[in-house]
């Protein structure tokens, strides 16, 4: 199996950075809810924010090693 699909343990520094990203995303999420009407576009903005956090978190988790590349 290719290693890129396996979960990775992260160190304290990485965890701190992930939590900072999530905290900032939470602030933006609340701001979007406050500033935008509850419509399709708002829903897409929130979905893309969730996606952005996911990819940023994955980027941090993958930085330790060159996983199969």
PyMOL Python script that loads the backbone (N, CA, C, O; Angstrom):
from pymol import cmd

cmd.read_pdbstr("""\
ATOM      1  N   UNK A   1       0.842  -1.186   0.000  1.00  0.00           N
ATOM      2  CA  UNK A   1       0.000   0.000   0.000  1.00  0.00           C
ATOM      3  C   UNK A   1       0.888   1.250   0.000  1.00  0.00           C
ATOM      4  O   UNK A   1       1.955   1.259   0.613  1.00  0.00           O
ATOM      5  N   UNK A   2       0.457   2.258  -0.663  1.00  0.00           N
ATOM      6  CA  UNK A   2       1.198   3.512  -0.747  1.00  0.00           C
ATOM      7  C   UNK A   2       1.050   4.276   0.572  1.00  0.00           C
ATOM      8  O   UNK A   2      -0.057   4.398   1.096  1.00  0.00           O
ATOM      9  N   UNK A   3       2.149   4.782   1.101  1.00  0.00           N
ATOM     10  CA  UNK A   3       2.162   5.453   2.396  1.00  0.00           C
ATOM     11  C   UNK A   3       1.339   6.740   2.444  1.00  0.00           C
ATOM     12  O   UNK A   3       0.958   7.177   3.530  1.00  0.00           O
ATOM     13  N   UNK A   4       1.058   7.349   1.310  1.00  0.00           N
ATOM     14  CA  UNK A   4       0.348   8.628   1.337  1.00  0.00           C
ATOM     15  C   UNK A   4      -1.070   8.508   1.888  1.00  0.00           C
ATOM     16  O   UNK A   4      -1.678   9.521   2.235  1.00  0.00           O
ATOM     17  N   UNK A   5      -1.607   7.300   1.976  1.00  0.00           N
ATOM     18  CA  UNK A   5      -2.963   7.110   2.472  1.00  0.00           C
ATOM     19  C   UNK A   5      -3.015   6.760   3.953  1.00  0.00           C
ATOM     20  O   UNK A   5      -4.098   6.567   4.506  1.00  0.00           O
ATOM     21  N   UNK A   6      -1.867   6.676   4.595  1.00  0.00           N
ATOM     22  CA  UNK A   6      -1.826   6.318   6.005  1.00  0.00           C
ATOM     23  C   UNK A   6      -1.863   7.566   6.878  1.00  0.00           C
ATOM     24  O   UNK A   6      -1.364   8.623   6.491  1.00  0.00           O
ATOM     25  N   UNK A   7      -2.458   7.432   8.059  1.00  0.00           N
ATOM     26  CA  UNK A   7      -2.461   8.524   9.031  1.00  0.00           C
ATOM     27  C   UNK A   7      -1.055   8.730   9.552  1.00  0.00           C
ATOM     28  O   UNK A   7      -0.251   7.799   9.590  1.00  0.00           O
ATOM     29  N   UNK A   8      -0.765   9.950   9.950  1.00  0.00           N
ATOM     30  CA  UNK A   8       0.556  10.275  10.459  1.00  0.00           C
ATOM     31  C   UNK A   8       0.452  10.915  11.828  1.00  0.00           C
ATOM     32  O   UNK A   8      -0.435  11.732  12.074  1.00  0.00           O
ATOM     33  N   UNK A   9       1.348  10.546  12.708  1.00  0.00           N
ATOM     34  CA  UNK A   9       1.447  11.216  13.997  1.00  0.00           C
ATOM     35  C   UNK A   9       2.134  12.561  13.767  1.00  0.00           C
ATOM     36  O   UNK A   9       3.068  12.659  12.971  1.00  0.00           O
ATOM     37  N   UNK A  10       1.673  13.578  14.456  1.00  0.00           N
ATOM     38  CA  UNK A  10       2.302  14.889  14.335  1.00  0.00           C
ATOM     39  C   UNK A  10       2.912  15.267  15.671  1.00  0.00           C
ATOM     40  O   UNK A  10       2.448  14.839  16.728  1.00  0.00           O
ATOM     41  N   UNK A  11       3.962  16.078  15.607  1.00  0.00           N
ATOM     42  CA  UNK A  11       4.637  16.489  16.835  1.00  0.00           C
ATOM     43  C   UNK A  11       3.944  17.715  17.440  1.00  0.00           C
ATOM     44  O   UNK A  11       2.972  18.228  16.887  1.00  0.00           O
ATOM     45  N   UNK A  12       4.457  18.170  18.575  1.00  0.00           N
ATOM     46  CA  UNK A  12       3.836  19.292  19.300  1.00  0.00           C
ATOM     47  C   UNK A  12       3.818  20.571  18.469  1.00  0.00           C
ATOM     48  O   UNK A  12       2.828  21.302  18.479  1.00  0.00           O
ATOM     49  N   UNK A  13       4.907  20.844  17.752  1.00  0.00           N
ATOM     50  CA  UNK A  13       4.979  22.035  16.914  1.00  0.00           C
ATOM     51  C   UNK A  13       3.921  21.990  15.821  1.00  0.00           C
ATOM     52  O   UNK A  13       3.234  22.980  15.565  1.00  0.00           O
ATOM     53  N   UNK A  14       3.799  20.852  15.188  1.00  0.00           N
ATOM     54  CA  UNK A  14       2.804  20.702  14.129  1.00  0.00           C
ATOM     55  C   UNK A  14       1.390  20.841  14.696  1.00  0.00           C
ATOM     56  O   UNK A  14       0.535  21.480  14.083  1.00  0.00           O
ATOM     57  N   UNK A  15       1.144  20.245  15.860  1.00  0.00           N
ATOM     58  CA  UNK A  15      -0.172  20.337  16.485  1.00  0.00           C
ATOM     59  C   UNK A  15      -0.527  21.778  16.802  1.00  0.00           C
ATOM     60  O   UNK A  15      -1.666  22.200  16.605  1.00  0.00           O
ATOM     61  N   UNK A  16       0.432  22.520  17.284  1.00  0.00           N
ATOM     62  CA  UNK A  16       0.202  23.935  17.585  1.00  0.00           C
ATOM     63  C   UNK A  16      -0.175  24.702  16.316  1.00  0.00           C
ATOM     64  O   UNK A  16      -1.088  25.528  16.333  1.00  0.00           O
ATOM     65  N   UNK A  17       0.522  24.429  15.233  1.00  0.00           N
ATOM     66  CA  UNK A  17       0.236  25.110  13.966  1.00  0.00           C
ATOM     67  C   UNK A  17      -1.136  24.718  13.418  1.00  0.00           C
ATOM     68  O   UNK A  17      -1.871  25.566  12.911  1.00  0.00           O
ATOM     69  N   UNK A  18      -1.480  23.433  13.520  1.00  0.00           N
ATOM     70  CA  UNK A  18      -2.802  22.974  13.082  1.00  0.00           C
ATOM     71  C   UNK A  18      -3.887  23.687  13.887  1.00  0.00           C
ATOM     72  O   UNK A  18      -4.884  24.142  13.326  1.00  0.00           O
ATOM     73  N   UNK A  19      -3.690  23.782  15.192  1.00  0.00           N
ATOM     74  CA  UNK A  19      -4.683  24.445  16.040  1.00  0.00           C
ATOM     75  C   UNK A  19      -4.814  25.926  15.714  1.00  0.00           C
ATOM     76  O   UNK A  19      -5.914  26.473  15.788  1.00  0.00           O
ATOM     77  N   UNK A  20      -3.719  26.586  15.357  1.00  0.00           N
ATOM     78  CA  UNK A  20      -3.780  27.992  14.952  1.00  0.00           C
ATOM     79  C   UNK A  20      -4.586  28.146  13.658  1.00  0.00           C
ATOM     80  O   UNK A  20      -5.402  29.059  13.529  1.00  0.00           O
ATOM     81  N   UNK A  21      -4.350  27.254  12.718  1.00  0.00           N
ATOM     82  CA  UNK A  21      -5.108  27.296  11.458  1.00  0.00           C
ATOM     83  C   UNK A  21      -6.590  27.095  11.742  1.00  0.00           C
ATOM     84  O   UNK A  21      -7.427  27.826  11.213  1.00  0.00           O
ATOM     85  N   UNK A  22      -6.918  26.117  12.565  1.00  0.00           N
ATOM     86  CA  UNK A  22      -8.319  25.844  12.896  1.00  0.00           C
ATOM     87  C   UNK A  22      -8.959  27.015  13.638  1.00  0.00           C
ATOM     88  O   UNK A  22     -10.132  27.323  13.426  1.00  0.00           O
ATOM     89  N   UNK A  23      -8.194  27.661  14.500  1.00  0.00           N
ATOM     90  CA  UNK A  23      -8.714  28.828  15.210  1.00  0.00           C
ATOM     91  C   UNK A  23      -9.035  29.979  14.264  1.00  0.00           C
ATOM     92  O   UNK A  23     -10.076  30.625  14.385  1.00  0.00           O
ATOM     93  N   UNK A  24      -8.132  30.225  13.325  1.00  0.00           N
ATOM     94  CA  UNK A  24      -8.379  31.282  12.347  1.00  0.00           C
ATOM     95  C   UNK A  24      -9.564  30.929  11.445  1.00  0.00           C
ATOM     96  O   UNK A  24     -10.367  31.795  11.097  1.00  0.00           O
ATOM     97  N   UNK A  25      -9.664  29.667  11.075  1.00  0.00           N
ATOM     98  CA  UNK A  25     -10.790  29.228  10.241  1.00  0.00           C
ATOM     99  C   UNK A  25     -12.103  29.397  10.998  1.00  0.00           C
ATOM    100  O   UNK A  25     -13.114  29.778  10.407  1.00  0.00           O
ATOM    101  N   UNK A  26     -12.098  29.117  12.299  1.00  0.00           N
ATOM    102  CA  UNK A  26     -13.296  29.297  13.111  1.00  0.00           C
ATOM    103  C   UNK A  26     -13.722  30.758  13.135  1.00  0.00           C
ATOM    104  O   UNK A  26     -14.912  31.064  13.060  1.00  0.00           O
ATOM    105  N   UNK A  27     -12.743  31.668  13.239  1.00  0.00           N
ATOM    106  CA  UNK A  27     -13.059  33.101  13.192  1.00  0.00           C
ATOM    107  C   UNK A  27     -13.690  33.482  11.856  1.00  0.00           C
ATOM    108  O   UNK A  27     -14.685  34.206  11.817  1.00  0.00           O
ATOM    109  N   UNK A  28     -13.111  32.993  10.770  1.00  0.00           N
ATOM    110  CA  UNK A  28     -13.653  33.294   9.448  1.00  0.00           C
ATOM    111  C   UNK A  28     -15.035  32.672   9.269  1.00  0.00           C
ATOM    112  O   UNK A  28     -15.923  33.294   8.687  1.00  0.00           O
ATOM    113  N   UNK A  29     -15.221  31.457   9.762  1.00  0.00           N
ATOM    114  CA  UNK A  29     -16.530  30.785   9.697  1.00  0.00           C
ATOM    115  C   UNK A  29     -17.603  31.650  10.368  1.00  0.00           C
ATOM    116  O   UNK A  29     -18.675  31.867   9.803  1.00  0.00           O
ATOM    117  N   UNK A  30     -17.311  32.135  11.565  1.00  0.00           N
ATOM    118  CA  UNK A  30     -18.272  32.972  12.288  1.00  0.00           C
ATOM    119  C   UNK A  30     -18.551  34.269  11.537  1.00  0.00           C
ATOM    120  O   UNK A  30     -19.686  34.745  11.502  1.00  0.00           O
ATOM    121  N   UNK A  31     -17.501  34.837  10.934  1.00  0.00           N
ATOM    122  CA  UNK A  31     -17.651  36.069  10.173  1.00  0.00           C
ATOM    123  C   UNK A  31     -18.510  35.839   8.928  1.00  0.00           C
ATOM    124  O   UNK A  31     -19.354  36.670   8.592  1.00  0.00           O
ATOM    125  N   UNK A  32     -18.300  34.734   8.257  1.00  0.00           N
ATOM    126  CA  UNK A  32     -19.129  34.404   7.088  1.00  0.00           C
ATOM    127  C   UNK A  32     -20.587  34.263   7.497  1.00  0.00           C
ATOM    128  O   UNK A  32     -21.471  34.775   6.811  1.00  0.00           O
ATOM    129  N   UNK A  33     -20.850  33.582   8.593  1.00  0.00           N
ATOM    130  CA  UNK A  33     -22.231  33.431   9.072  1.00  0.00           C
ATOM    131  C   UNK A  33     -22.850  34.779   9.392  1.00  0.00           C
ATOM    132  O   UNK A  33     -24.032  35.001   9.130  1.00  0.00           O
ATOM    133  N   UNK A  34     -22.059  35.678   9.954  1.00  0.00           N
ATOM    134  CA  UNK A  34     -22.557  37.000  10.341  1.00  0.00           C
ATOM    135  C   UNK A  34     -22.788  37.912   9.137  1.00  0.00           C
ATOM    136  O   UNK A  34     -23.767  38.657   9.096  1.00  0.00           O
ATOM    137  N   UNK A  35     -21.894  37.852   8.166  1.00  0.00           N
ATOM    138  CA  UNK A  35     -21.913  38.809   7.062  1.00  0.00           C
ATOM    139  C   UNK A  35     -22.699  38.353   5.836  1.00  0.00           C
ATOM    140  O   UNK A  35     -23.134  39.188   5.043  1.00  0.00           O
ATOM    141  N   UNK A  36     -22.885  37.071   5.669  1.00  0.00           N
ATOM    142  CA  UNK A  36     -23.521  36.555   4.456  1.00  0.00           C
ATOM    143  C   UNK A  36     -24.897  35.980   4.781  1.00  0.00           C
ATOM    144  O   UNK A  36     -25.130  35.437   5.861  1.00  0.00           O
ATOM    145  N   UNK A  37     -25.790  36.118   3.821  1.00  0.00           N
ATOM    146  CA  UNK A  37     -27.108  35.515   3.972  1.00  0.00           C
ATOM    147  C   UNK A  37     -26.987  34.002   3.910  1.00  0.00           C
ATOM    148  O   UNK A  37     -26.072  33.465   3.286  1.00  0.00           O
ATOM    149  N   UNK A  38     -27.923  33.318   4.565  1.00  0.00           N
ATOM    150  CA  UNK A  38     -27.933  31.856   4.535  1.00  0.00           C
ATOM    151  C   UNK A  38     -28.434  31.344   3.194  1.00  0.00           C
ATOM    152  O   UNK A  38     -29.604  30.985   3.059  1.00  0.00           O
ATOM    153  N   UNK A  39     -27.559  31.311   2.212  1.00  0.00           N
ATOM    154  CA  UNK A  39     -27.937  30.860   0.877  1.00  0.00           C
ATOM    155  C   UNK A  39     -26.897  29.873   0.347  1.00  0.00           C
ATOM    156  O   UNK A  39     -25.965  29.492   1.054  1.00  0.00           O
ATOM    157  N   UNK A  40     -27.071  29.480  -0.873  1.00  0.00           N
ATOM    158  CA  UNK A  40     -26.169  28.508  -1.497  1.00  0.00           C
ATOM    159  C   UNK A  40     -24.725  28.996  -1.489  1.00  0.00           C
ATOM    160  O   UNK A  40     -23.806  28.227  -1.202  1.00  0.00           O
ATOM    161  N   UNK A  41     -24.529  30.255  -1.799  1.00  0.00           N
ATOM    162  CA  UNK A  41     -23.175  30.803  -1.853  1.00  0.00           C
ATOM    163  C   UNK A  41     -22.497  30.764  -0.475  1.00  0.00           C
ATOM    164  O   UNK A  41     -21.307  30.464  -0.374  1.00  0.00           O
ATOM    165  N   UNK A  42     -23.248  31.063   0.565  1.00  0.00           N
ATOM    166  CA  UNK A  42     -22.700  30.976   1.918  1.00  0.00           C
ATOM    167  C   UNK A  42     -22.296  29.536   2.231  1.00  0.00           C
ATOM    168  O   UNK A  42     -21.233  29.284   2.798  1.00  0.00           O
ATOM    169  N   UNK A  43     -23.148  28.614   1.859  1.00  0.00           N
ATOM    170  CA  UNK A  43     -22.868  27.199   2.081  1.00  0.00           C
ATOM    171  C   UNK A  43     -21.600  26.762   1.349  1.00  0.00           C
ATOM    172  O   UNK A  43     -20.788  26.018   1.898  1.00  0.00           O
ATOM    173  N   UNK A  44     -21.433  27.219   0.123  1.00  0.00           N
ATOM    174  CA  UNK A  44     -20.225  26.883  -0.646  1.00  0.00           C
ATOM    175  C   UNK A  44     -18.996  27.506   0.001  1.00  0.00           C
ATOM    176  O   UNK A  44     -17.950  26.862   0.076  1.00  0.00           O
ATOM    177  N   UNK A  45     -19.102  28.743   0.470  1.00  0.00           N
ATOM    178  CA  UNK A  45     -17.978  29.400   1.137  1.00  0.00           C
ATOM    179  C   UNK A  45     -17.539  28.610   2.366  1.00  0.00           C
ATOM    180  O   UNK A  45     -16.344  28.436   2.604  1.00  0.00           O
ATOM    181  N   UNK A  46     -18.499  28.136   3.138  1.00  0.00           N
ATOM    182  CA  UNK A  46     -18.183  27.353   4.333  1.00  0.00           C
ATOM    183  C   UNK A  46     -17.557  26.011   3.951  1.00  0.00           C
ATOM    184  O   UNK A  46     -16.597  25.567   4.580  1.00  0.00           O
ATOM    185  N   UNK A  47     -18.100  25.376   2.928  1.00  0.00           N
ATOM    186  CA  UNK A  47     -17.533  24.105   2.465  1.00  0.00           C
ATOM    187  C   UNK A  47     -16.094  24.287   2.004  1.00  0.00           C
ATOM    188  O   UNK A  47     -15.234  23.462   2.315  1.00  0.00           O
ATOM    189  N   UNK A  48     -15.825  25.354   1.271  1.00  0.00           N
ATOM    190  CA  UNK A  48     -14.465  25.613   0.789  1.00  0.00           C
ATOM    191  C   UNK A  48     -13.534  25.949   1.945  1.00  0.00           C
ATOM    192  O   UNK A  48     -12.352  25.609   1.899  1.00  0.00           O
ATOM    193  N   UNK A  49     -14.039  26.605   2.972  1.00  0.00           N
ATOM    194  CA  UNK A  49     -13.236  26.877   4.157  1.00  0.00           C
ATOM    195  C   UNK A  49     -12.864  25.567   4.843  1.00  0.00           C
ATOM    196  O   UNK A  49     -11.713  25.378   5.236  1.00  0.00           O
ATOM    197  N   UNK A  50     -13.823  24.670   4.988  1.00  0.00           N
ATOM    198  CA  UNK A  50     -13.553  23.348   5.561  1.00  0.00           C
ATOM    199  C   UNK A  50     -12.506  22.607   4.734  1.00  0.00           C
ATOM    200  O   UNK A  50     -11.599  21.976   5.277  1.00  0.00           O
ATOM    201  N   UNK A  51     -12.645  22.695   3.422  1.00  0.00           N
ATOM    202  CA  UNK A  51     -11.692  22.036   2.522  1.00  0.00           C
ATOM    203  C   UNK A  51     -10.296  22.635   2.678  1.00  0.00           C
ATOM    204  O   UNK A  51      -9.301  21.909   2.683  1.00  0.00           O
ATOM    205  N   UNK A  52     -10.225  23.942   2.804  1.00  0.00           N
ATOM    206  CA  UNK A  52      -8.951  24.616   2.977  1.00  0.00           C
ATOM    207  C   UNK A  52      -8.250  24.168   4.258  1.00  0.00           C
ATOM    208  O   UNK A  52      -7.043  23.923   4.255  1.00  0.00           O
ATOM    209  N   UNK A  53      -9.001  24.062   5.343  1.00  0.00           N
ATOM    210  CA  UNK A  53      -8.424  23.591   6.605  1.00  0.00           C
ATOM    211  C   UNK A  53      -7.922  22.159   6.463  1.00  0.00           C
ATOM    212  O   UNK A  53      -6.851  21.815   6.965  1.00  0.00           O
ATOM    213  N   UNK A  54      -8.696  21.334   5.783  1.00  0.00           N
ATOM    214  CA  UNK A  54      -8.294  19.942   5.586  1.00  0.00           C
ATOM    215  C   UNK A  54      -6.956  19.864   4.852  1.00  0.00           C
ATOM    216  O   UNK A  54      -6.058  19.135   5.273  1.00  0.00           O
ATOM    217  N   UNK A  55      -6.823  20.612   3.758  1.00  0.00           N
ATOM    218  CA  UNK A  55      -5.595  20.547   2.970  1.00  0.00           C
ATOM    219  C   UNK A  55      -4.413  21.155   3.722  1.00  0.00           C
ATOM    220  O   UNK A  55      -3.296  20.647   3.631  1.00  0.00           O
ATOM    221  N   UNK A  56      -4.649  22.228   4.457  1.00  0.00           N
ATOM    222  CA  UNK A  56      -3.571  22.838   5.237  1.00  0.00           C
ATOM    223  C   UNK A  56      -3.086  21.881   6.316  1.00  0.00           C
ATOM    224  O   UNK A  56      -1.883  21.755   6.542  1.00  0.00           O
ATOM    225  N   UNK A  57      -4.018  21.207   6.982  1.00  0.00           N
ATOM    226  CA  UNK A  57      -3.675  20.232   8.011  1.00  0.00           C
ATOM    227  C   UNK A  57      -2.893  19.068   7.407  1.00  0.00           C
ATOM    228  O   UNK A  57      -1.907  18.606   7.981  1.00  0.00           O
ATOM    229  N   UNK A  58      -3.339  18.606   6.257  1.00  0.00           N
ATOM    230  CA  UNK A  58      -2.642  17.509   5.584  1.00  0.00           C
ATOM    231  C   UNK A  58      -1.229  17.943   5.181  1.00  0.00           C
ATOM    232  O   UNK A  58      -0.286  17.156   5.268  1.00  0.00           O
ATOM    233  N   UNK A  59      -1.091  19.171   4.749  1.00  0.00           N
ATOM    234  CA  UNK A  59       0.218  19.692   4.376  1.00  0.00           C
ATOM    235  C   UNK A  59       1.169  19.651   5.565  1.00  0.00           C
ATOM    236  O   UNK A  59       2.329  19.266   5.418  1.00  0.00           O
ATOM    237  N   UNK A  60       0.694  20.039   6.726  1.00  0.00           N
ATOM    238  CA  UNK A  60       1.526  20.011   7.930  1.00  0.00           C
ATOM    239  C   UNK A  60       1.888  18.579   8.285  1.00  0.00           C
ATOM    240  O   UNK A  60       3.038  18.303   8.626  1.00  0.00           O
ATOM    241  N   UNK A  61       0.944  17.679   8.213  1.00  0.00           N
ATOM    242  CA  UNK A  61       1.197  16.279   8.567  1.00  0.00           C
ATOM    243  C   UNK A  61       2.186  15.616   7.614  1.00  0.00           C
ATOM    244  O   UNK A  61       2.895  14.690   8.009  1.00  0.00           O
ATOM    245  N   UNK A  62       2.244  16.071   6.380  1.00  0.00           N
ATOM    246  CA  UNK A  62       3.109  15.443   5.379  1.00  0.00           C
ATOM    247  C   UNK A  62       4.487  16.073   5.286  1.00  0.00           C
ATOM    248  O   UNK A  62       5.317  15.606   4.505  1.00  0.00           O
ATOM    249  N   UNK A  63       4.756  17.113   6.050  1.00  0.00           N
ATOM    250  CA  UNK A  63       6.022  17.815   5.858  1.00  0.00           C
ATOM    251  C   UNK A  63       7.215  17.107   6.482  1.00  0.00           C
ATOM    252  O   UNK A  63       8.349  17.418   6.119  1.00  0.00           O
ATOM    253  N   UNK A  64       7.016  16.185   7.390  1.00  0.00           N
ATOM    254  CA  UNK A  64       8.107  15.515   8.075  1.00  0.00           C
ATOM    255  C   UNK A  64       8.978  14.705   7.120  1.00  0.00           C
ATOM    256  O   UNK A  64      10.206  14.751   7.195  1.00  0.00           O
ATOM    257  N   UNK A  65       8.342  13.973   6.235  1.00  0.00           N
ATOM    258  CA  UNK A  65       9.085  13.083   5.344  1.00  0.00           C
ATOM    259  C   UNK A  65       8.606  13.287   3.919  1.00  0.00           C
ATOM    260  O   UNK A  65       7.544  13.864   3.687  1.00  0.00           O
ATOM    261  N   UNK A  66       9.368  12.828   3.001  1.00  0.00           N
ATOM    262  CA  UNK A  66       8.978  12.851   1.596  1.00  0.00           C
ATOM    263  C   UNK A  66       8.271  11.535   1.316  1.00  0.00           C
ATOM    264  O   UNK A  66       8.886  10.603   0.797  1.00  0.00           O
ATOM    265  N   UNK A  67       7.003  11.444   1.648  1.00  0.00           N
ATOM    266  CA  UNK A  67       6.216  10.206   1.648  1.00  0.00           C
ATOM    267  C   UNK A  67       6.051   9.630   0.244  1.00  0.00           C
ATOM    268  O   UNK A  67       5.088   9.953  -0.450  1.00  0.00           O
ATOM    269  N   UNK A  68       6.967   8.796  -0.166  1.00  0.00           N
ATOM    270  CA  UNK A  68       6.830   8.072  -1.410  1.00  0.00           C
ATOM    271  C   UNK A  68       7.010   8.909  -2.666  1.00  0.00           C
ATOM    272  O   UNK A  68       6.635   8.479  -3.757  1.00  0.00           O
ATOM    273  N   UNK A  69       7.575  10.088  -2.525  1.00  0.00           N
ATOM    274  CA  UNK A  69       7.760  10.937  -3.696  1.00  0.00           C
ATOM    275  C   UNK A  69       9.202  11.125  -3.999  1.00  0.00           C
ATOM    276  O   UNK A  69       9.546  11.816  -4.958  1.00  0.00           O
TER     277      UNK A  69
END
""", "prot")
cmd.dss("prot")
cmd.show_as("cartoon", "prot")
cmd.util.cbc("prot")
cmd.orient("prot")
